Amino acid sequence: MRQPFKFREQWLDVSREELEAFLRDYPRQLDARPPLGRKANYREWLDPALGAWPDSAIAKAWKRGASSGWQIRQPIPTQER
């Protein structure tokens, strides 16, 4: 039997400055995928304490041509133990 859809995460569009402030103030160490030293058109920030990807993704940034976008996951999931 099929399982019902999980509640889909809501992603909030933010400015670059808001994303940078969010990442700076986030309470735990984050992993960037791909790493920050590598050039990329799309990047996600992951909180390993929240589990495996894609559940651990909390922020995204991308660039397509002249367009850029930044998003923060809302609400931020809590660490379950």
DRENPA-3360 file (N, C-alpha, C; in nm, 2 decimals, always signed):
BEGIN
1 = MRQPFKFR = +0.08/-0.12/+0.00/+0.00/+0.00/+0.00/+0.09/+0.13/+0.00 ~ +0.05/+0.22/-0.08/+0.13/+0.34/-0.08/+0.12/+0.42/+0.05 ~ +0.23/+0.49/+0.08/+0.23/+0.57/+0.20/+0.19/+0.71/+0.15 ~ +0.12/+0.79/+0.24/+0.08/+0.92/+0.21/+0.21/+1.01/+0.20 ~ +0.19/+1.12/+0.12/+0.30/+1.21/+0.11/+0.34/+1.27/+0.24 ~ +0.47/+1.29/+0.26/+0.51/+1.36/+0.38/+0.48/+1.51/+0.37 ~ +0.47/+1.58/+0.48/+0.46/+1.72/+0.47/+0.58/+1.78/+0.40 ~ +0.56/+1.85/+0.29/+0.67/+1.91/+0.22/+0.72/+2.03/+0.29;
9 = EQWLDVSR = +0.86/+2.04/+0.28/+0.92/+2.15/+0.34/+0.88/+2.28/+0.27 ~ +0.88/+2.39/+0.34/+0.86/+2.52/+0.28/+0.99/+2.59/+0.27 ~ +1.02/+2.64/+0.16/+1.15/+2.72/+0.14/+1.11/+2.86/+0.12 ~ +1.18/+2.94/+0.20/+1.16/+3.09/+0.21/+1.26/+3.16/+0.12 ~ +1.22/+3.24/+0.02/+1.31/+3.32/-0.06/+1.37/+3.43/+0.03 ~ +1.50/+3.45/+0.02/+1.56/+3.55/+0.10/+1.67/+3.62/+0.02 ~ +1.72/+3.73/+0.07/+1.82/+3.81/+0.00/+1.96/+3.74/+0.03 ~ +2.06/+3.77/-0.04/+2.19/+3.72/-0.02/+2.24/+3.76/+0.12;
17 = EELEAFLR = +2.21/+3.88/+0.17/+2.25/+3.92/+0.30/+2.18/+3.84/+0.41 ~ +2.05/+3.82/+0.39/+1.98/+3.74/+0.49/+2.03/+3.59/+0.49 ~ +2.07/+3.54/+0.38/+2.12/+3.40/+0.38/+2.26/+3.40/+0.45 ~ +2.34/+3.50/+0.43/+2.47/+3.50/+0.49/+2.46/+3.52/+0.64 ~ +2.36/+3.60/+0.69/+2.34/+3.62/+0.83/+2.29/+3.49/+0.89 ~ +2.20/+3.42/+0.82/+2.14/+3.30/+0.87/+2.25/+3.19/+0.89 ~ +2.34/+3.18/+0.79/+2.45/+3.08/+0.79/+2.55/+3.12/+0.91 ~ +2.57/+3.25/+0.92/+2.67/+3.29/+1.02/+2.61/+3.26/+1.17;
25 = DYPRQLDA = +2.48/+3.28/+1.18/+2.42/+3.27/+1.32/+2.37/+3.13/+1.35 ~ +2.38/+3.04/+1.25/+2.32/+2.90/+1.27/+2.40/+2.84/+1.39 ~ +2.33/+2.77/+1.48/+2.39/+2.72/+1.60/+2.49/+2.60/+1.59 ~ +2.49/+2.53/+1.48/+2.57/+2.42/+1.46/+2.66/+2.43/+1.33 ~ +2.77/+2.35/+1.33/+2.85/+2.35/+1.21/+2.78/+2.30/+1.09 ~ +2.79/+2.36/+0.97/+2.73/+2.32/+0.85/+2.83/+2.27/+0.75 ~ +2.78/+2.18/+0.67/+2.86/+2.13/+0.55/+2.81/+2.19/+0.43 ~ +2.89/+2.24/+0.34/+2.85/+2.29/+0.21/+2.87/+2.19/+0.11;
33 = RPPLGRKA = +2.77/+2.17/+0.02/+2.78/+2.07/-0.09/+2.75/+2.14/-0.22 ~ +2.84/+2.15/-0.32/+2.98/+2.11/-0.31/+3.06/+2.21/-0.22 ~ +3.18/+2.17/-0.18/+3.26/+2.25/-0.09/+3.28/+2.40/-0.14 ~ +3.29/+2.49/-0.05/+3.30/+2.63/-0.08/+3.42/+2.66/-0.17 ~ +3.52/+2.59/-0.16/+3.64/+2.62/-0.25/+3.62/+2.58/-0.39 ~ +3.52/+2.51/-0.42/+3.49/+2.47/-0.56/+3.38/+2.56/-0.62 ~ +3.41/+2.60/-0.75/+3.31/+2.68/-0.82/+3.19/+2.60/-0.85 ~ +3.07/+2.66/-0.83/+2.94/+2.59/-0.85/+2.83/+2.68/-0.88;
41 = NYREWLDP = +2.74/+2.64/-0.96/+2.61/+2.72/-0.99/+2.50/+2.69/-0.89 ~ +2.52/+2.58/-0.81/+2.42/+2.54/-0.72/+2.49/+2.49/-0.59 ~ +2.45/+2.53/-0.47/+2.51/+2.49/-0.35/+2.40/+2.47/-0.24 ~ +2.42/+2.37/-0.16/+2.33/+2.35/-0.05/+2.42/+2.34/+0.08 ~ +2.36/+2.39/+0.19/+2.42/+2.38/+0.32/+2.34/+2.28/+0.40 ~ +2.42/+2.18/+0.46/+2.36/+2.07/+0.53/+2.40/+2.07/+0.67 ~ +2.30/+2.03/+0.76/+2.33/+2.01/+0.90/+2.33/+1.86/+0.93 ~ +2.45/+1.80/+0.94/+2.46/+1.66/+0.96/+2.38/+1.61/+1.08;
49 = ALGAWPDS = +2.36/+1.69/+1.18/+2.28/+1.65/+1.30/+2.14/+1.62/+1.27 ~ +2.09/+1.66/+1.15/+1.95/+1.63/+1.11/+1.93/+1.51/+1.03 ~ +2.04/+1.44/+1.01/+2.03/+1.31/+0.93/+2.09/+1.32/+0.80 ~ +2.05/+1.23/+0.71/+2.11/+1.22/+0.57/+2.04/+1.32/+0.48 ~ +2.11/+1.35/+0.37/+2.05/+1.43/+0.26/+1.93/+1.36/+0.20 ~ +1.82/+1.42/+0.17/+1.79/+1.56/+0.16/+1.73/+1.62/+0.29 ~ +1.71/+1.54/+0.39/+1.65/+1.59/+0.52/+1.74/+1.69/+0.59 ~ +1.87/+1.68/+0.56/+1.96/+1.77/+0.64/+1.98/+1.91/+0.57;
57 = AIAKAWKR = +1.92/+1.93/+0.45/+1.94/+2.05/+0.37/+1.87/+2.16/+0.44 ~ +1.93/+2.27/+0.47/+1.87/+2.38/+0.54/+1.88/+2.52/+0.46 ~ +1.97/+2.52/+0.36/+1.98/+2.65/+0.28/+2.03/+2.61/+0.14 ~ +1.99/+2.69/+0.05/+2.03/+2.67/-0.09/+2.07/+2.81/-0.16 ~ +2.16/+2.80/-0.25/+2.19/+2.92/-0.33/+2.22/+2.87/-0.47 ~ +2.17/+2.94/-0.57/+2.20/+2.90/-0.71/+2.21/+3.03/-0.80 ~ +2.27/+3.00/-0.92/+2.29/+3.11/-1.02/+2.26/+3.04/-1.15 ~ +2.17/+3.11/-1.23/+2.15/+3.06/-1.37/+2.15/+3.19/-1.46;
65 = GASSGWQI = +2.26/+3.20/-1.54/+2.27/+3.31/-1.62/+2.29/+3.44/-1.53 ~ +2.21/+3.54/-1.55/+2.21/+3.66/-1.47/+2.13/+3.65/-1.34 ~ +2.05/+3.54/-1.33/+1.96/+3.53/-1.21/+2.03/+3.45/-1.10 ~ +2.00/+3.50/-0.98/+2.05/+3.43/-0.86/+1.93/+3.41/-0.76 ~ +1.94/+3.31/-0.68/+1.84/+3.28/-0.58/+1.90/+3.23/-0.45 ~ +1.83/+3.26/-0.34/+1.88/+3.21/-0.21/+1.75/+3.17/-0.14 ~ +1.76/+3.06/-0.07/+1.64/+3.01/+0.01/+1.69/+2.95/+0.14 ~ +1.60/+2.96/+0.24/+1.62/+2.90/+0.37/+1.50/+2.81/+0.40;
73 = RQPIPTQE = +1.52/+2.69/+0.45/+1.42/+2.60/+0.48/+1.34/+2.65/+0.60 ~ +1.21/+2.65/+0.59/+1.12/+2.69/+0.70/+1.01/+2.58/+0.72 ~ +0.98/+2.54/+0.84/+1.06/+2.57/+0.96/+1.18/+2.48/+0.96 ~ +1.29/+2.52/+1.04/+1.41/+2.44/+1.05/+1.37/+2.32/+1.14 ~ +1.40/+2.20/+1.09/+1.36/+2.08/+1.17/+1.45/+2.08/+1.30 ~ +1.40/+2.01/+1.40/+1.47/+2.00/+1.52/+1.54/+1.86/+1.52 ~ +1.65/+1.86/+1.60/+1.72/+1.73/+1.60/+1.64/+1.63/+1.69 ~ +1.61/+1.52/+1.63/+1.54/+1.42/+1.70/+1.63/+1.31/+1.75;
81 = R = +1.62/+1.27/+1.88/+1.71/+1.17/+1.93/+1.63/+1.08/+2.03;
% end
